[in-house]
Amino acid sequence: MKKRLLGKTGLNCSEIGLGTWALGSSVYGDVGNDEATRLVGESLDCGINFFDTAPLYGSKTVDGIAESVLGKGLGARRDEAIISTKFGRTARNVMPGRFNAAEARESCEASLSRLGTDRIDLLFFHSPFGPDEIDDDVWEELGRLRSEGKIRFLGHSVSMYDDTRDMSAQWMQDRRIDAIQVVLSPFNRETRPLIKIAMDLDCGVVARECMANGFLSGTIGKDTVFPEGSLNSRYSREEIAERVDYAESLKDHLISGEIESLPQAAYRWVLDQAGVSLALSGARNKAEMQDSVFAANAKSHEEATLFAAESIHLQDFCPA
């Protein structure tokens, strides 16, 4: 697995990271605990060293299930991994966001316990909806946590892009954060201006939702019925059809050479975007994880291929 530096952090990250949302909740369907734990070790074996998780990735009654799974899966191999987690939202208390000193301390301590580690390599603000959600006292507490060695670097996991991009850019310019995490896929390209700012300031960029919530997986058709309560169950039949049609058109433009499938094409496309440090795979099993690893090891898309894919992109689809 090839590696890229995460901005100025010095963290040498695998081009593919494992995102663990699906391992701690039923957002994309159930994944057994044993399979989830095993996938962490299998990912390490395939060269993945970056793992992203959060207290939000749990159930209505238990916070941070994915953190516990990740900690168990890493076990004695903790030092082989770079761990990012988040604060400000939990599975039991999603709304409103809580970006204050007390929450930062409590969340960090709980995450360390669930992960079974003494340090968090990268701690993200978990998708604040606007600057008014950020309490001034949070920065001093985060500074204390850094000085204690409990967190190494800070980042912003960006949501509500139009409302928070300026805040994120200012944080990068002020050197308050070291990395951003953004939605990026052939379906969702709106964050590229913020990625350009990060690149200019030498901040790390973690790309998430690279499979467009599964619509680039090649497994969703116009007649697909999503389980009630799952992420994609919110879409109407018309919206599903629109996304499936667009995914089909991308096949014609991005599958070529070594790239044999739409998921591989999507991951390769993300990694070919300027400024991207790594792409998160939301794999639920070894086969899905290996698809992303194959894409990272494949040759970059030709410029003509990227241009063709750009020419058919008429709109950004709503991310999760």
VEXMITOR-433822 format. One record per residue: x, y, z of N, C-alpha, C, O in turn; residue in one letter. Coordinates in steps of 0.2 Angstrom, whole numbers, padded with zeros to 4 digits, always signed. Layout:
XYZXYZXYZXYZa ...
***
This chain:
+0004-0006+0000+0000+0000+0000+0004+0006+0000+0009+0007+0004m +0003+0011-0005+0007+0017-0005+0004+0021+0001-0001+0021+0003k +0009+0026+0003+0007+0031+0008+0008+0038+0006+0012+0039+0001k +0004+0042+0010+0005+0049+0008+0005+0053+0015+0002+0050+0020r +0009+0058+0016+0009+0062+0022+0002+0066+0023-0001+0068+0018l +0000+0066+0029-0006+0070+0031-0004+0077+0032-0003+0079+0038l -0004+0081+0027-0002+0088+0028+0005+0088+0032+0010+0085+0030g +0005+0093+0037+0012+0094+0041+0012+0090+0047+0017+0091+0051k +0007+0085+0048+0007+0081+0054+0013+0076+0055+0015+0075+0060t +0016+0074+0049+0021+0069+0049+0018+0062+0049+0022+0057+0049g +0012+0062+0050+0008+0055+0049+0008+0052+0042+0006+0056+0038l +0011+0047+0041+0012+0044+0035+0006+0038+0034+0007+0033+0037n +0001+0041+0031-0005+0037+0030-0006+0033+0024-0004+0035+0019c -0009+0027+0025-0010+0023+0019-0015+0027+0015-0019+0030+0017s -0015+0026+0008-0019+0029+0004-0027+0028+0005-0031+0032+0003e -0028+0022+0007-0034+0020+0009-0035+0019+0017-0030+0016+0020i -0040+0022+0020-0041+0021+0027-0047+0017+0028-0052+0017+0023g -0048+0014+0033-0055+0010+0035-0059+0015+0039-0057+0016+0045l -0065+0017+0036-0070+0020+0040-0074+0015+0044-0076+0010+0040g -0076+0016+0050-0079+0011+0054-0087+0012+0055-0090+0009+0060t -0090+0017+0052-0097+0019+0053-0101+0012+0053-0105+0011+0057w -0100+0008+0047-0104+0002+0046-0102-0003+0051-0106-0008+0052a -0097-0003+0055-0095-0008+0060-0098-0007+0067-0098-0011+0071l -0101-0001+0068-0104+0001+0074-0111+0002+0074-0114+0003+0079g -0114+0002+0068-0121+0004+0068-0124+0000+0062-0120-0003+0058s -0131+0000+0061-0134-0003+0055-0135+0002+0050-0140+0000+0046s -0131+0007+0049-0133+0012+0044-0133+0009+0037-0136+0012+0033v -0129+0004+0036-0129+0001+0029-0130-0006+0030-0129-0010+0025y -0134-0008+0035-0135-0015+0036-0131-0018+0042-0126-0015+0043g -0133-0023+0045-0130-0026+0051-0123-0030+0049-0123-0033+0043d -0118-0029+0053-0112-0032+0052-0110-0035+0059-0110-0032+0064v -0109-0042+0059-0108-0046+0065-0101-0043+0068-0097-0041+0065g -0101-0043+0075-0096-0041+0079-0089-0045+0077-0084-0042+0077n -0090-0051+0076-0084-0055+0075-0081-0053+0068-0075-0053+0067d -0085-0053+0063-0083-0051+0056-0080-0044+0056-0075-0043+0053e -0083-0039+0060-0081-0032+0061-0074-0032+0064-0069-0029+0061a -0073-0036+0069-0066-0036+0073-0061-0039+0068-0056-0037+0068t -0063-0044+0065-0058-0048+0060-0056-0043+0054-0050-0043+0052r -0061-0039+0052-0059-0035+0046-0054-0030+0048-0050-0028+0044l -0054-0028+0054-0048-0023+0056-0041-0026+0055-0037-0023+0053v -0041-0032+0058-0034-0036+0057-0033-0037+0050-0027-0037+0047g -0038-0039+0046-0037-0040+0039-0035-0034+0035-0031-0034+0030e -0037-0028+0037-0035-0022+0034-0028-0020+0035-0024-0018+0031s -0026-0021+0042-0019-0020+0043-0015-0025+0039-0009-0023+0036l -0017-0031+0038-0013-0036+0034-0012-0034+0027-0007-0035+0023d -0017-0030+0024-0017-0027+0017-0014-0021+0017-0013-0018+0011c -0011-0018+0022-0007-0012+0022-0011-0006+0024-0008+0000+0024g -0017-0006+0026-0021-0001+0028-0018+0001+0036-0018-0003+0040i -0016+0007+0037-0014+0009+0043-0018+0015+0046-0017+0017+0052n -0023+0018+0043-0027+0023+0045-0034+0021+0046-0038+0018+0042f -0037+0022+0052-0044+0020+0054-0047+0026+0057-0045+0029+0062f -0053+0027+0055-0058+0032+0057-0064+0030+0060-0067+0025+0058d -0065+0033+0066-0071+0030+0070-0074+0036+0074-0072+0042+0072t -0079+0035+0078-0082+0041+0082-0087+0038+0087-0089+0032+0087a -0088+0042+0093-0093+0040+0098-0100+0039+0095-0104+0036+0097p -0101+0043+0089-0108+0043+0086-0109+0036+0083-0115+0034+0082l -0104+0032+0081-0105+0026+0078-0107+0020+0083-0103+0016+0085y -0113+0020+0085-0116+0015+0090-0123+0015+0089-0126+0015+0083g -0126+0013+0094-0134+0012+0094-0137+0017+0099-0134+0022+0101s -0144+0017+0099-0147+0022+0103-0146+0021+0110-0148+0026+0114k -0143+0016+0112-0142+0014+0119-0134+0014+0121-0132+0014+0127t -0130+0013+0116-0123+0012+0117-0119+0017+0113-0119+0016+0107v -0115+0021+0116-0110+0025+0112-0104+0021+0109-0102+0017+0113d -0101+0023+0104-0095+0021+0102-0094+0014+0101-0088+0011+0102g -0099+0010+0098-0098+0003+0097-0092+0002+0092-0088-0003+0093i -0092+0006+0087-0086+0005+0082-0079+0006+0085-0074+0003+0084a -0079+0011+0090-0073+0012+0094-0071+0006+0097-0065+0004+0097e -0075+0003+0101-0074-0004+0104-0072-0009+0100-0067-0013+0101s -0075-0010+0094-0073-0015+0089-0066-0013+0086-0062-0018+0086v -0065-0007+0085-0058-0005+0082-0053-0007+0088-0048-0010+0086l -0054-0005+0094-0049-0006+0099-0048-0014+0100-0042-0016+0100g -0053-0018+0100-0052-0025+0100-0049-0028+0094-0044-0032+0095k -0050-0025+0088-0047-0028+0082-0040-0026+0082-0036-0030+0079g -0038-0020+0084-0031-0019+0084-0027-0023+0089-0021-0025+0088l -0030-0023+0095-0026-0027+0100-0019-0025+0101-0018-0019+0102g -0015-0030+0101-0008-0028+0102-0004-0025+0096+0002-0023+0096a -0008-0024+0091-0005-0021+0085-0007-0013+0085-0006-0010+0079r -0009-0010+0090-0011-0003+0091-0005+0001+0087-0007+0006+0084r +0001+0000+0088+0006+0004+0086+0007+0004+0079+0011+0008+0076d +0004-0001+0075+0004-0001+0068-0001+0004+0065-0001+0005+0059e -0006+0007+0069-0011+0010+0067-0011+0018+0068-0008+0020+0073a -0014+0022+0064-0016+0029+0065-0023+0029+0066-0027+0027+0062i -0025+0032+0072-0033+0032+0074-0035+0039+0074-0032+0043+0077i -0040+0040+0070-0044+0046+0071-0051+0045+0074-0054+0040+0072s -0053+0049+0078-0060+0049+0081-0063+0056+0081-0059+0060+0079t -0068+0057+0084-0072+0063+0084-0075+0065+0091-0075+0061+0096k -0077+0071+0092-0081+0073+0098-0086+0078+0096-0086+0081+0090f -0091+0079+0100-0096+0083+0099-0103+0080+0098-0108+0084+0099g -0103+0074+0096-0109+0070+0095-0108+0063+0097-0103+0060+0096r -0113+0060+0100-0113+0053+0102-0119+0050+0100-0124+0053+0098t -0119+0043+0100-0125+0039+0097-0131+0040+0101-0136+0040+0098a -0130+0041+0108-0136+0042+0112-0138+0049+0112-0144+0051+0114r -0134+0054+0110-0136+0061+0110-0133+0064+0104-0128+0068+0105n -0136+0063+0099-0133+0066+0092-0134+0074+0092-0129+0077+0090v -0140+0076+0094-0142+0083+0093-0143+0086+0100-0146+0083+0104m -0142+0092+0101-0137+0096+0096-0130+0095+0097-0128+0091+0102p -0126+0097+0093-0119+0096+0094-0116+0100+0100-0119+0105+0102g -0111+0097+0103-0108+0100+0109-0101+0101+0109-0097+0096+0110r -0099+0107+0107-0092+0108+0105-0089+0113+0111-0088+0119+0109f -0089+0110+0117-0086+0114+0122-0081+0110+0126-0080+0105+0125n -0078+0114+0131-0073+0111+0135-0075+0104+0138-0071+0099+0138a -0080+0104+0142-0082+0099+0146-0084+0093+0141-0081+0087+0143a -0087+0094+0135-0088+0088+0131-0082+0086+0128-0081+0079+0127e -0077+0090+0126-0071+0088+0123-0067+0083+0128-0065+0078+0126a -0067+0085+0134-0063+0081+0139-0067+0074+0140-0064+0069+0140r -0073+0075+0141-0077+0069+0143-0077+0064+0137-0076+0058+0138e -0078+0066+0131-0078+0062+0125-0071+0059+0124-0071+0053+0122s -0066+0063+0124-0059+0060+0123-0058+0055+0128-0055+0050+0126c -0059+0056+0134-0058+0051+0139-0062+0044+0138-0059+0039+0139e -0068+0045+0136-0072+0039+0135-0069+0036+0128-0069+0029+0128a -0067+0039+0123-0065+0036+0117-0058+0032+0119-0057+0027+0116s -0054+0035+0123-0048+0032+0124-0049+0025+0128-0046+0020+0126l -0054+0025+0132-0056+0019+0136-0059+0014+0131-0057+0008+0131s -0063+0016+0127-0066+0011+0122-0061+0008+0117-0061+0003+0115r -0056+0013+0115-0051+0011+0110-0046+0007+0113-0042+0003+0110l -0045+0007+0120-0040+0003+0123-0033+0006+0122-0028+0002+0121g -0033+0013+0121-0026+0016+0120-0025+0022+0124-0029+0024+0128t -0019+0024+0124-0017+0030+0128-0017+0037+0124-0016+0042+0127d -0019+0036+0117-0018+0042+0113-0023+0042+0107-0024+0036+0105r -0025+0047+0105-0029+0048+0099-0024+0052+0094-0022+0057+0096i -0023+0049+0088-0019+0052+0084-0022+0058+0080-0018+0063+0079d -0028+0058+0079-0031+0064+0076-0039+0064+0078-0042+0060+0077l -0040+0070+0082-0047+0071+0084-0051+0076+0080-0048+0082+0080l -0056+0074+0077-0060+0079+0073-0066+0082+0077-0069+0078+0081f -0067+0088+0076-0074+0091+0078-0079+0087+0073-0078+0087+0067f -0084+0084+0076-0089+0080+0072-0095+0084+0070-0100+0084+0072h -0093+0087+0064-0098+0090+0060-0102+0096+0063-0109+0095+0064s -0099+0101+0066-0103+0106+0068-0107+0109+0063-0105+0109+0057p -0113+0112+0064-0118+0115+0059-0116+0122+0058-0119+0125+0053f -0112+0126+0062-0111+0133+0061-0106+0135+0066-0105+0132+0071g -0103+0141+0065-0098+0144+0070-0102+0145+0077-0098+0145+0082p -0108+0146+0077-0112+0148+0084-0112+0142+0088-0113+0142+0094d -0110+0136+0086-0110+0130+0090-0103+0129+0094-0103+0125+0098e -0098+0133+0092-0092+0132+0095-0091+0136+0101-0091+0143+0100i -0090+0134+0107-0089+0138+0113-0081+0139+0113-0077+0135+0111d -0080+0145+0115-0073+0148+0115-0069+0143+0120-0063+0143+0118d -0072+0141+0125-0067+0137+0130-0065+0130+0127-0061+0127+0130d -0067+0128+0121-0066+0122+0119-0058+0121+0117-0055+0116+0117v -0056+0127+0114-0049+0127+0111-0044+0126+0117-0039+0123+0116w -0045+0129+0123-0040+0129+0128-0040+0122+0131-0035+0119+0133e -0046+0118+0131-0046+0112+0134-0043+0107+0129-0039+0102+0131e -0044+0108+0122-0041+0104+0117-0033+0105+0118-0029+0100+0117l -0031+0111+0119-0024+0112+0120-0021+0108+0126-0016+0105+0126g -0025+0108+0132-0023+0104+0137-0022+0096+0136-0018+0093+0138r -0027+0094+0132-0027+0087+0130-0021+0085+0126-0018+0080+0126l -0019+0090+0121-0013+0089+0117-0007+0089+0122-0003+0085+0121r -0007+0093+0126-0001+0094+0131+0000+0088+0135+0005+0086+0137s -0006+0085+0137-0006+0078+0141-0004+0072+0136-0003+0067+0139e -0004+0073+0130-0002+0068+0125-0008+0063+0124-0007+0058+0121g -0014+0065+0126-0020+0061+0124-0023+0062+0117-0026+0058+0114k -0021+0068+0114-0023+0069+0107-0016+0072+0104-0013+0076+0107i -0015+0070+0098-0009+0072+0094-0011+0078+0089-0007+0083+0089r -0016+0077+0086-0018+0082+0081-0025+0083+0080-0029+0079+0083f -0027+0089+0078-0034+0091+0078-0037+0092+0070-0033+0094+0066l -0043+0091+0069-0046+0091+0063-0053+0093+0063-0056+0094+0068g -0056+0095+0057-0063+0097+0057-0067+0092+0052-0065+0092+0046h -0071+0088+0054-0075+0084+0050-0081+0088+0047-0086+0090+0051s -0081+0090+0041-0085+0095+0038-0092+0092+0036-0092+0087+0032v -0097+0095+0038-0104+0094+0036-0107+0101+0035-0104+0106+0037s -0113+0101+0032-0117+0107+0031-0112+0112+0028-0110+0117+0030m -0109+0110+0022-0103+0113+0019-0104+0120+0018-0100+0124+0019y -0110+0122+0015-0111+0129+0014-0110+0134+0020-0108+0140+0020d -0112+0131+0026-0113+0135+0032-0106+0135+0036-0105+0139+0040d -0102+0130+0034-0096+0129+0038-0089+0129+0034-0084+0129+0038t -0089+0130+0028-0083+0130+0024-0079+0136+0026-0072+0135+0027r -0082+0142+0027-0078+0148+0029-0074+0147+0036-0069+0149+0037d -0078+0144+0040-0076+0142+0047-0070+0138+0046-0064+0139+0050m -0070+0132+0043-0065+0127+0042-0059+0131+0039-0053+0129+0041s -0060+0135+0034-0054+0138+0030-0051+0143+0035-0045+0143+0035a -0054+0146+0039-0051+0151+0044-0047+0147+0050-0042+0149+0051q -0050+0141+0052-0047+0137+0057-0040+0135+0054-0035+0134+0057w -0040+0133+0047-0034+0131+0044-0029+0136+0044-0023+0136+0045m -0031+0142+0042-0027+0148+0041-0024+0150+0048-0018+0152+0048q -0028+0149+0053-0026+0151+0060-0021+0145+0063-0019+0146+0069d -0021+0140+0059-0017+0134+0062-0020+0131+0068-0017+0128+0072r -0027+0131+0069-0030+0128+0074-0031+0121+0073-0032+0117+0077r -0032+0119+0067-0033+0112+0065-0027+0110+0060-0024+0114+0056i -0026+0103+0060-0021+0100+0055-0024+0097+0049-0020+0095+0045d -0030+0095+0049-0033+0091+0044-0041+0093+0043-0044+0095+0048a -0043+0091+0038-0051+0091+0037-0053+0085+0034-0049+0081+0031i -0059+0083+0036-0062+0077+0033-0068+0079+0029-0073+0083+0032q -0069+0078+0022-0074+0080+0018-0077+0075+0014-0074+0070+0013v -0083+0076+0012-0087+0071+0007-0083+0073+0000-0083+0078-0002v -0081+0067-0003-0079+0068-0010-0080+0061-0014-0077+0056-0011l -0083+0062-0019-0084+0056-0024-0086+0059-0030-0087+0065-0031s -0086+0055-0036-0089+0057-0042-0096+0060-0042-0098+0063-0046p -0100+0058-0036-0106+0061-0035-0106+0068-0032-0110+0072-0033f -0101+0069-0028-0101+0075-0023-0094+0078-0024-0089+0075-0021n -0094+0084-0027-0087+0087-0029-0087+0094-0026-0082+0098-0027r -0092+0096-0022-0093+0103-0020-0087+0105-0015-0086+0111-0015e -0084+0100-0012-0079+0102-0007-0072+0104-0010-0067+0105-0006t -0071+0103-0017-0065+0104-0019-0062+0111-0018-0056+0111-0017r -0065+0116-0018-0062+0123-0016-0059+0123-0009-0054+0126-0008p -0062+0119-0004-0060+0119+0002-0053+0115+0002-0049+0116+0006l -0054+0109-0002-0048+0105-0002-0042+0109-0005-0036+0108-0003i -0043+0113-0010-0038+0117-0013-0035+0122-0007-0029+0123-0007k -0039+0125-0003-0036+0129+0002-0032+0125+0007-0026+0127+0009i -0034+0119+0009-0030+0114+0013-0024+0112+0010-0019+0112+0013a -0024+0111+0003-0018+0110+0000-0013+0115+0000-0007+0114+0001m -0015+0121-0001-0011+0127-0001-0008+0129+0006-0002+0131+0007d -0012+0127+0011-0009+0128+0018-0006+0122+0021-0004+0121+0027l -0005+0116+0017-0002+0110+0019-0006+0107+0025-0003+0104+0029d -0012+0107+0024-0016+0103+0029-0019+0097+0026-0019+0096+0020c -0019+0092+0030-0021+0085+0028-0029+0085+0025-0033+0089+0028g -0030+0081+0021-0037+0080+0018-0039+0072+0018-0036+0068+0015v -0044+0071+0022-0047+0064+0022-0053+0064+0019-0058+0068+0021v -0054+0060+0013-0060+0060+0009-0065+0054+0012-0062+0049+0013a -0071+0056+0013-0076+0051+0015-0082+0051+0011-0082+0055+0006r -0086+0045+0012-0092+0044+0007-0090+0044+0000-0093+0046-0004e -0084+0040-0001-0082+0039-0008-0086+0035-0012-0085+0035-0018c -0090+0031-0009-0095+0027-0013-0102+0030-0013-0106+0026-0015m -0102+0036-0012-0109+0040-0012-0114+0036-0009-0120+0035-0011a -0113+0034-0002-0117+0030+0002-0120+0024-0002-0126+0022-0001n -0115+0021-0005-0117+0014-0009-0119+0014-0016-0119+0009-0019g -0121+0020-0018-0123+0021-0025-0117+0020-0030-0119+0019-0036f -0111+0020-0028-0106+0018-0032-0103+0011-0031-0097+0009-0034l -0107+0007-0027-0104+0000-0026-0106-0005-0031-0103-0010-0032s -0110-0003-0036-0112-0007-0041-0117-0012-0039-0119-0017-0043g -0120-0012-0033-0125-0017-0031-0132-0014-0030-0136-0018-0028t -0133-0007-0031-0139-0004-0030-0143-0003-0037-0139+0000-0042i -0149-0006-0038-0152-0005-0044-0159+0000-0043-0160+0002-0037g -0162+0001-0048-0168+0005-0047-0174+0002-0043-0178+0006-0040k -0174-0004-0043-0179-0008-0039-0176-0010-0032-0180-0013-0028d -0170-0008-0030-0168-0009-0023-0172-0006-0018-0174-0001-0018t -0174-0010-0013-0178-0008-0007-0173-0008-0001-0170-0013+0001v -0172-0002+0002-0168-0002+0008-0171-0003+0014-0177-0001+0015f -0168-0007+0019-0171-0008+0025-0173-0002+0029-0170+0003+0029p -0179-0002+0032-0182+0004+0036-0176+0006+0041-0174+0002+0045e -0175+0012+0041-0170+0015+0046-0163+0016+0044-0159+0019+0047g -0162+0012+0038-0155+0013+0035-0154+0019+0032-0159+0023+0030s -0148+0021+0030-0147+0028+0028-0150+0030+0021-0153+0035+0020l -0151+0025+0017-0153+0026+0010-0161+0025+0010-0164+0026+0004n -0164+0023+0015-0171+0022+0015-0175+0029+0014-0181+0029+0013s -0172+0035+0015-0175+0041+0015-0176+0043+0008-0180+0048+0006r -0173+0040+0003-0174+0042-0004-0180+0039-0008-0182+0033-0006y -0183+0043-0012-0189+0041-0016-0187+0037-0021-0181+0036-0023s -0192+0033-0025-0190+0029-0030-0187+0033-0036-0182+0031-0039r -0189+0040-0037-0187+0044-0042-0179+0046-0040-0175+0046-0045e -0178+0047-0034-0171+0049-0032-0166+0043-0033-0161+0044-0035e -0169+0037-0031-0165+0031-0032-0163+0030-0039-0157+0029-0041i -0168+0031-0043-0167+0030-0051-0162+0035-0054-0158+0033-0058a -0163+0041-0051-0158+0046-0054-0151+0045-0052-0146+0046-0056e -0150+0042-0046-0143+0041-0044-0140+0034-0047-0134+0034-0049r -0145+0030-0048-0142+0023-0052-0141+0025-0059-0136+0022-0062v -0145+0029-0062-0143+0031-0069-0136+0035-0070-0132+0034-0074d -0135+0039-0065-0129+0043-0065-0123+0038-0064-0118+0038-0067y -0124+0033-0059-0118+0028-0058-0117+0024-0064-0111+0023-0066a -0122+0023-0068-0121+0019-0074-0117+0023-0079-0113+0020-0083e -0119+0029-0080-0115+0033-0085-0108+0034-0083-0103+0035-0087s -0106+0034-0076-0099+0034-0074-0095+0028-0076-0089+0028-0077l -0099+0022-0076-0096+0016-0078-0092+0017-0085-0087+0015-0086k -0096+0020-0090-0094+0021-0096-0088+0025-0097-0084+0025-0102d -0087+0030-0092-0081+0034-0092-0075+0033-0088-0070+0035-0090h -0076+0029-0083-0071+0028-0078-0068+0021-0078-0063+0020-0075l -0071+0016-0080-0069+0009-0080-0065+0008-0086-0067+0008-0092i -0058+0007-0085-0054+0006-0091-0047+0004-0088-0045+0005-0082s -0043+0000-0092-0036-0002-0090-0037-0007-0085-0041-0012-0085g -0033-0005-0079-0033-0010-0073-0039-0010-0070-0041-0014-0066e -0043-0004-0070-0049-0003-0066-0055-0007-0069-0057-0006-0075i -0058-0012-0065-0062-0017-0068-0069-0016-0065-0074-0019-0068e -0070-0012-0060-0077-0011-0057-0078-0004-0055-0074+0000-0055s -0084-0002-0054-0086+0005-0052-0083+0007-0045-0081+0012-0045l -0083+0002-0040-0080+0004-0034-0073+0006-0035-0070+0011-0032p -0069+0002-0039-0062+0003-0040-0061+0010-0043-0057+0014-0042q -0066+0011-0048-0065+0017-0052-0066+0023-0048-0063+0029-0048a -0071+0023-0043-0073+0028-0038-0067+0030-0034-0065+0036-0033a -0064+0025-0031-0059+0026-0026-0053+0029-0030-0049+0033-0027y -0051+0026-0036-0046+0029-0040-0047+0036-0042-0042+0040-0041r -0053+0038-0043-0055+0045-0045-0054+0049-0039-0051+0055-0040w -0056+0047-0033-0054+0051-0027-0047+0052-0026-0045+0058-0024v -0043+0047-0026-0036+0047-0025-0032+0051-0030-0027+0054-0029l -0035+0052-0036-0033+0056-0042-0034+0064-0041-0031+0068-0045d -0038+0066-0036-0040+0073-0035-0034+0076-0031-0032+0074-0026q -0032+0082-0033-0027+0086-0030-0028+0087-0023-0034+0089-0021a -0023+0086-0019-0024+0088-0012-0026+0083-0007-0026+0083-0001g -0029+0077-0010-0032+0072-0006-0026+0068-0002-0021+0066-0006v -0026+0067+0004-0021+0063+0008-0023+0056+0008-0019+0051+0007s -0029+0054+0009-0032+0047+0009-0039+0047+0008-0043+0052+0009l -0041+0041+0006-0049+0040+0005-0051+0035+0010-0048+0029+0010a -0056+0036+0013-0059+0031+0018-0064+0026+0014-0068+0028+0010l -0062+0020+0016-0067+0014+0013-0072+0013+0019-0069+0012+0025s -0078+0012+0017-0083+0010+0022-0084+0003+0022-0090+0001+0023g -0079-0001+0020-0080-0008+0019-0083-0012+0025-0082-0010+0031a -0088-0017+0023-0091-0021+0028-0088-0028+0029-0089-0031+0033r -0084-0029+0024-0081-0036+0023-0074-0036+0020-0072-0030+0017n -0071-0041+0020-0064-0041+0017-0064-0040+0009-0060-0036+0007k -0069-0042+0006-0069-0042-0002-0070-0034-0003-0067-0032-0008a -0075-0031+0000-0076-0023-0001-0069-0020+0001-0067-0015-0003e -0066-0021+0006-0060-0018+0008-0054-0019+0002-0051-0015+0001m -0054-0025+0000-0049-0027-0005-0050-0023-0012-0045-0021-0015q -0056-0022-0013-0058-0018-0019-0055-0011-0019-0052-0008-0024d -0055-0008-0013-0052-0001-0012-0044-0001-0012-0041+0003-0015s -0042-0007-0009-0034-0007-0009-0032-0008-0017-0027-0006-0018v -0036-0012-0020-0034-0013-0027-0034-0007-0031-0029-0005-0035f -0039-0002-0030-0039+0004-0033-0033+0008-0032-0030+0012-0036a -0031+0008-0025-0025+0012-0023-0019+0010-0027-0014+0014-0028a -0018+0004-0028-0012+0001-0031-0012+0001-0039-0007+0000-0042n -0018+0003-0042-0019+0004-0049-0016+0011-0051-0015+0015-0047a -0015+0011-0058-0012+0017-0061-0018+0022-0060-0024+0021-0060k -0015+0029-0060-0020+0034-0060-0024+0034-0066-0022+0032-0072s -0030+0037-0066-0034+0038-0072-0030+0043-0077-0027+0047-0075h -0031+0041-0083-0028+0046-0088-0032+0053-0088-0038+0053-0086e -0028+0058-0090-0031+0065-0090-0038+0065-0094-0043+0068-0092e -0038+0061-0100-0043+0061-0104-0049+0058-0101-0055+0060-0102a -0048+0053-0097-0053+0049-0093-0056+0054-0088-0062+0054-0087t -0052+0058-0084-0055+0062-0079-0058+0068-0082-0064+0070-0079l -0056+0070-0088-0060+0076-0091-0067+0073-0094-0072+0077-0093f -0067+0067-0096-0073+0064-0098-0078+0064-0093-0084+0065-0093a -0076+0061-0087-0080+0061-0081-0082+0068-0078-0088+0068-0076a -0078+0073-0079-0080+0079-0077-0085+0082-0082-0090+0086-0080e -0085+0080-0088-0090+0083-0093-0097+0081-0092-0102+0085-0094s -0098+0075-0089-0105+0073-0088-0108+0075-0081-0113+0073-0079i -0104+0078-0077-0106+0080-0070-0110+0086-0070-0107+0091-0071h -0116+0086-0069-0121+0091-0070-0123+0094-0063-0125+0100-0063l -0123+0090-0058-0125+0092-0051-0121+0088-0046-0119+0082-0047q -0121+0091-0040-0119+0087-0034-0125+0084-0030-0130+0088-0029d -0124+0078-0029-0130+0074-0025-0129+0076-0018-0124+0076-0015f -0135+0076-0014-0135+0077-0007-0131+0071-0004-0133+0065-0004c -0126+0073+0000-0122+0068+0004-0126+0066+0010-0131+0069+0012p -0123+0061+0014-0127+0059+0020-0127+0065+0025-0129+0064+0031a 
***
